[in-house]
Amino acid sequence: MSPDLKLATIYVMPLGGRDTDIVLAALDRNKKFLRGEVARRVNLKFAPDIRFRVDDRFDEAERIEKLLRTPAVQRDLAPDSDKDQ
């Protein structure tokens, strides 16, 4: 939500992560209906305008996970055997 509550950004990711363009287009086509449903269910003076964006946090999490599995990072995370002796 924007600070003035007039714009709501909704992040979506279709199951399986495929056909994001098709899903976003369908949501945009039905934006008026969805905004009406929000207006009926949320107690605000004005219903916020809605925009849809692809949620790319899953891709970012996967990138970080791969990075953490690299040999260089694993070496840095491994307990130092010299300190034990």
Secondary structure by P-SEA (a helix, b strand, c coil): ccccccbbbbbbbcccccaaaaaaaaaaaaaaaaaaaaaaccccccccbbbbbbbaaaaaaaaaaaaaacaaaaaaacccccccc
